[in-house]
Amino acid sequence: MNGNGEMTKTVISITELHKIKTPMNSKKKRFPQAIVGAVGGTFIGYVALAKQQPSMETQKTLFPYFQPIVGAASGTIIGYEALARQHDADGRVISAGALFCCPDIATEQLIAWDRDVRRQALKQFSLSRCNGYLTINISAAWIDRLADFNSLPTLRMLDEFNIDRSRIIIEITESKGDLDKLVEIAAVYRRHGLKIAIDDFGAGFSQLERVMSIQPDIIKLDMQLFQSAAKGGVASDIVHLLSRLAKRTGCRIVCEGVETVEDFHFGLSCGAQYMQGYLFSPATADFKAPQYYQQQIASLRKTFLTNTLVKEAHKIQFIANIKGLIELLKNALQGDFHLDTLAVAPFEDSGVLRFYLCNNQGDQISSNFNFTEGRWLEDAAQFGFNWAWRPYFYQLLALESAKDSYRLVTSERYRDFNTDRLCKTLSLRLDHERILLIDIAAEWT
C-alpha cells in the first residue's frame, strides 16, 4: 500500500534481477527466458508480465516471405518455402533467423511468432494463384511441447483457409527433438494428406536416423555440405552417396543454397530433382508465375549438357586407352613376362595404378604390382588376401555362370587408401585358373 492506501506494483527487470546476489556456495539460478515481477509479493509468469510491460523483442512484427523451389526437368516453380522475416532499425527486410536462435527469448514467445508467421503464410498462399506446394518449417524441438497430436495448429489453419492438404509440405528442422514423437507426428500429418520433408540432411548422423524412422517424402540436402561438395573433394563423394541413398528410399531431393551455375550443374550431376537458392531468387513477398525461370533453367540445362558431353568424350578416350593397356597386360601375363618390358607402355599416364592376380576362390595369388614414376614396384603385403566378397569379383563369376564370360567388370568408384585418389577396380578372366584385377584412377569415370 502507498500513503493513499492504494496497492503498489513492484516490477523487477531482468537487469535488476541479475544484480541480486546468491550465496557463494549455492549454484546461480538463471532466468534466461523469463521476465520476473512481484505483485503484492507474488511472482507472475512471462506472458502476463509481457502484456503489462512489453519488451522490444516481444513487440517485433514478423511476416512471411516466400522462396521459390524450381524443378530441374520442367523448369517451372513447383512450390515455395515460407521463411520468417522482420524489419531492422532502418526499415529493411531481414531474416528473423537470429531471433529464433536467441537464448534470451522465451520458447513460448518463439512458438507464438512461429505460428503467427505460419498463419500469415497459409493465408497468403490460399489467396494466391500459386498451384504448387508450400513448405512450412516446424521445429523438431518444439514438437515436444504439443499436448494433443489430434488437434494440431497447422491442420486447424488449413481448415480455416480451406487449403488442399496435399499441397502442404511439413519441413522438420533442427536435429533436436524426441525421435519417437517426430515419428508419431509425421504419421499424423500423413494421415491428413500432408507430405514430410527433412531439412539439412547430411548435417549429422541424427538425420540419417530420422530418414530411417520417418521415411520422408522429400530430403533437403544440408546447404553448407552441398556448397562444399560443389567444389569437389570428399564432400562431393558424400553428397553423391547421400543422393543415391535418398533415391533408393524413394525420396525426392531438394538442393538448397544453389547460388551459382556450378552449384546448379552439380545438383544435376547428383540427380537432384529440385533446386532452391539465390541463383533464382531470395525469398520475396510475392508469388511468381510458374514459368518465370523456365528460360533460365533451359539455358542452364543446355550448358550442363554441353559440358557433360565434353567430359564424356574424355571419359570414352580414357577408357579406350585403358582397354588397350589391359589387353597388352593380359597378353604379357599369358607366359613369362618381365615388368621392365611393360614399363615402356604409358601405364601411369593412362591412370593404371596397380594389378594383381586371384584364383577362382578369390584368394590373391600374386603381389600387388604398383606402377609409379615410370617403373613397376612389387608389394607382397596383401598376398593371400581374399576378395571373393567384392562385387567386381563375384559379378564376374556370375556372368561366367550365365555363359557371358570374358568381359570386363567394373567396380563402383572409391577412394584408394594408399594414394587418396578416386579409383575403380576392373576384373577380367585371364585363364581358367586366374583372374586379373586392375586398379585405375577414376577422376574422369
Helices and strands as residue ranges (DSSP letters): E 10-11, H 14-19, E 37-39, E 42-44, H 46-52, E 63-71, E 77-87, E 93-95, H 97-100, H 107-127, E 133-139, H 140-143, H 153-160, G 165-167, E 168-173, H 179-191, E 195-201, H 205-214, E 218-221, H 223-229, H 234-248, E 252-255, H 261-269, E 274-275, H 294-332, H 339-342, E 352-358, E 368-372, E 375-379, H 391-401, E 409-410, E 414-415, E 422-429, E 435-441
